Amino acid sequence: MSNNKTETPIASFGQFLVIAGLIIIYGVGAFWICAELIQGGKGEEKIPLYIQYGVPVLFSGVGILFFTVLFQRVKAAKTDKYKDVQI
């Protein structure tokens, strides 16, 4: 049985950089949005209380679900009995 693995270490490093960059950009963006919402604005631009707390809670929930699924998939990939099956 031959191992036709075409992914090079450079490609893996590139994928890592792309994913790390996206996490940084989205993480900073989510933090910035949450910080702006919690501060609330002044006077006429006052953001409603349910949005001030609802959006950060929503971002936190989506993040927790994403990382939970990610860790489950990584754990399942280690014991996947079909990973060496070729078409």
C-alpha positions as CSV (number, residue, x, y, z in Angstrom):
1,M,0.0,0.0,0.0
2,S,1.6,3.3,-1.1
3,N,1.3,6.5,0.8
4,N,0.4,9.3,-1.7
5,K,0.5,12.2,0.7
6,T,0.8,15.3,-1.4
7,E,0.8,17.9,1.4
8,T,4.2,19.3,2.0
9,P,5.4,20.8,5.2
10,I,5.4,24.2,3.5
11,A,1.8,23.9,2.6
12,S,1.0,22.9,6.2
13,F,2.8,26.0,7.4
14,G,0.9,28.1,4.9
15,Q,-2.4,26.7,6.1
16,F,-1.4,27.4,9.7
17,L,-0.5,31.0,8.9
18,V,-3.8,31.6,7.1
19,I,-5.8,30.1,10.0
20,A,-3.8,32.0,12.6
21,G,-4.3,35.2,10.7
22,L,-8.0,34.7,10.5
23,I,-8.3,33.9,14.2
24,I,-6.3,37.0,15.0
25,I,-8.4,39.3,12.7
26,Y,-11.7,37.8,13.8
27,G,-10.7,37.7,17.4
28,V,-9.6,41.4,17.5
29,G,-12.7,42.3,15.5
30,A,-15.0,40.5,17.9
31,F,-13.2,42.0,20.9
32,W,-13.5,45.5,19.4
33,I,-17.2,45.1,18.7
34,C,-17.9,43.7,22.2
35,A,-15.9,46.6,23.8
36,E,-17.8,49.2,21.8
37,L,-21.1,47.6,22.6
38,I,-20.4,47.3,26.4
39,Q,-19.3,51.0,26.5
40,G,-22.7,51.9,25.1
41,G,-22.2,55.3,23.5
42,K,-23.3,58.7,24.7
43,G,-26.5,60.6,24.5
44,E,-28.5,59.9,21.4
45,E,-26.2,57.2,20.2
46,K,-26.8,55.1,23.3
47,I,-27.0,51.4,22.4
48,P,-29.9,49.5,23.9
49,L,-29.0,47.3,26.9
50,Y,-30.1,44.1,25.3
51,I,-27.7,44.6,22.4
52,Q,-24.9,45.7,24.7
53,Y,-25.0,42.3,26.4
54,G,-26.7,40.1,23.8
55,V,-24.0,40.5,21.1
56,P,-21.0,39.7,23.3
57,V,-22.9,36.7,24.7
58,L,-23.7,35.5,21.2
59,F,-20.0,35.9,20.1
60,S,-18.9,34.0,23.2
61,G,-21.4,31.2,22.5
62,V,-20.4,30.8,18.9
63,G,-16.8,30.8,19.8
64,I,-17.3,28.1,22.5
65,L,-19.3,25.9,20.1
66,F,-16.7,26.4,17.3
67,F,-13.8,25.3,19.5
68,T,-15.8,22.5,21.0
69,V,-16.5,21.1,17.6
70,L,-13.0,21.7,16.4
71,F,-11.5,19.8,19.3
72,Q,-13.9,16.9,18.8
73,R,-13.1,16.7,15.1
74,V,-9.3,16.7,15.9
75,K,-9.8,14.0,18.5
76,A,-11.9,11.9,16.1
77,A,-9.5,12.3,13.2
78,K,-6.8,10.5,15.3
79,T,-8.9,7.3,15.5
80,D,-10.7,7.5,12.2
81,K,-10.7,4.0,10.7
82,Y,-11.4,5.3,7.2
83,K,-8.5,7.7,6.9
84,D,-6.3,5.3,4.9
85,V,-9.0,4.1,2.6
86,Q,-8.3,5.0,-1.1
87,I,-10.8,5.4,-3.8
